[in-house]
Amino acid sequence: MDMAGPWGCGNICAQNGIVRDILSKLQDFETMTWAGLEAKTGLKGKQNHLMPVDKICKEARDRLKKIKLDDLDELYSFRLSGMKRLWGKRENEIFYVIWWDPKHTVYPVQKKHT
């Protein structure tokens, strides 16, 4: 778990009530299979999915180098709500949290028609 940097999990405590919200969502995820998690869709497609590292922003790739995780080819993104994401790696059935991304900046998406 990366505790520092722009998406460091150390930033979570600075946001009122967010720890409770994250843990509640993760508790919901615990009741689901990986197939069920990956099948969840929203208006813009899959909510939880693998993302090739070469698709994330340069700052995030640089951060992976700094924390010695640049050997990862892909990261897993969990949509918690709105733009809020947890990023991490999946090994078999286990998800390891790396980043808290409350503003969807690890993989920024431009809104259509803007």
C-alpha positions as CSV (number, residue, x, y, z in Angstrom):
1,M,0.0,0.0,0.0
2,D,1.4,3.4,-1.0
3,M,0.9,5.7,1.9
4,A,2.4,8.8,0.3
5,G,2.2,10.6,-3.0
6,P,-0.8,12.1,-4.7
7,W,-2.9,8.9,-4.3
8,G,-1.4,7.7,-1.1
9,C,-3.7,5.9,1.3
10,G,-2.4,8.2,4.0
11,N,-4.6,10.9,2.4
12,I,-7.7,9.0,3.3
13,C,-7.8,10.1,6.9
14,A,-7.8,13.7,6.0
15,Q,-11.3,13.3,4.4
16,N,-14.2,13.2,6.9
17,G,-16.1,9.9,6.9
18,I,-14.3,8.5,3.9
19,V,-12.7,5.5,5.8
20,R,-16.2,4.3,6.9
21,D,-17.4,4.7,3.3
22,I,-14.5,2.8,1.8
23,L,-14.7,0.0,4.3
24,S,-18.4,-0.3,3.8
25,K,-18.0,-0.7,0.1
26,L,-15.2,-3.2,0.5
27,Q,-17.4,-5.2,2.9
28,D,-20.0,-5.3,0.1
29,F,-17.4,-6.5,-2.3
30,E,-16.4,-9.3,0.0
31,T,-19.8,-10.9,-0.5
32,M,-19.3,-11.1,-4.3
33,T,-17.3,-13.3,-6.6
34,W,-14.6,-11.8,-8.9
35,A,-16.9,-12.7,-11.8
36,G,-19.7,-10.8,-10.1
37,L,-17.5,-7.8,-9.4
38,E,-16.3,-7.7,-13.0
39,A,-19.8,-8.0,-14.4
40,K,-21.0,-4.8,-12.6
41,T,-21.6,-2.1,-15.2
42,G,-22.8,1.4,-15.2
43,L,-23.6,4.0,-17.8
44,K,-20.0,4.1,-19.0
45,G,-19.2,0.4,-18.9
46,K,-17.5,-1.9,-16.4
47,Q,-17.2,-0.4,-12.9
48,N,-14.4,-2.7,-11.7
49,H,-11.7,-3.8,-14.1
50,L,-8.1,-4.4,-15.0
51,M,-6.3,-1.5,-16.6
52,P,-3.0,-1.8,-18.4
53,V,-0.3,0.3,-16.7
54,D,0.7,1.9,-20.0
55,K,-2.8,3.5,-20.1
56,I,-2.6,5.2,-16.7
57,C,-1.2,8.8,-16.4
58,K,2.6,9.3,-16.5
59,E,2.6,10.6,-12.9
60,A,1.1,7.3,-11.7
61,R,3.6,5.3,-13.8
62,D,6.4,7.3,-12.2
63,R,4.9,6.7,-8.8
64,L,4.9,3.0,-9.4
65,K,8.6,3.2,-10.2
66,K,9.3,5.1,-7.0
67,I,7.5,2.6,-4.8
68,K,9.1,-0.3,-6.7
69,L,6.0,-1.7,-8.3
70,D,6.9,-0.8,-11.9
71,D,7.1,-4.5,-12.7
72,L,3.2,-4.6,-12.8
73,D,1.7,-4.8,-16.2
74,E,-1.8,-4.0,-15.1
75,L,-3.6,-2.6,-12.1
76,Y,-7.1,-3.3,-10.9
77,S,-9.6,-0.4,-10.5
78,F,-12.6,-0.6,-8.1
79,R,-15.2,2.1,-8.6
80,L,-16.5,3.0,-5.2
81,S,-18.9,5.8,-6.2
82,G,-18.9,8.7,-8.7
83,M,-15.2,9.4,-9.5
84,K,-13.8,7.6,-6.4
85,R,-11.6,4.7,-7.2
86,L,-9.4,2.2,-5.3
87,W,-6.4,1.0,-7.3
88,G,-4.4,-2.0,-6.6
89,K,-3.2,-5.4,-7.8
90,R,-5.0,-8.6,-7.8
91,E,-3.2,-11.8,-7.1
92,N,-5.5,-14.8,-7.5
93,E,-8.4,-14.0,-5.2
94,I,-6.8,-11.3,-3.2
95,F,-6.9,-7.5,-3.9
96,Y,-4.0,-5.5,-2.6
97,V,-4.8,-1.8,-2.2
98,I,-2.2,0.6,-3.6
99,W,-3.9,3.9,-4.2
100,W,-7.0,5.9,-3.2
101,D,-8.0,8.0,-6.2
102,P,-11.0,10.2,-5.1
103,K,-10.9,12.4,-8.3
104,H,-10.3,9.7,-11.0
105,T,-6.9,11.1,-11.9
106,V,-4.9,7.9,-12.1
107,Y,-6.7,7.2,-15.4
108,P,-8.4,10.5,-16.3
109,V,-11.3,10.3,-18.6
110,Q,-12.5,13.3,-20.6
111,K,-16.2,13.8,-20.5
112,K,-17.9,13.4,-23.9
113,H,-18.9,16.6,-25.7
114,T,-16.6,18.8,-23.7
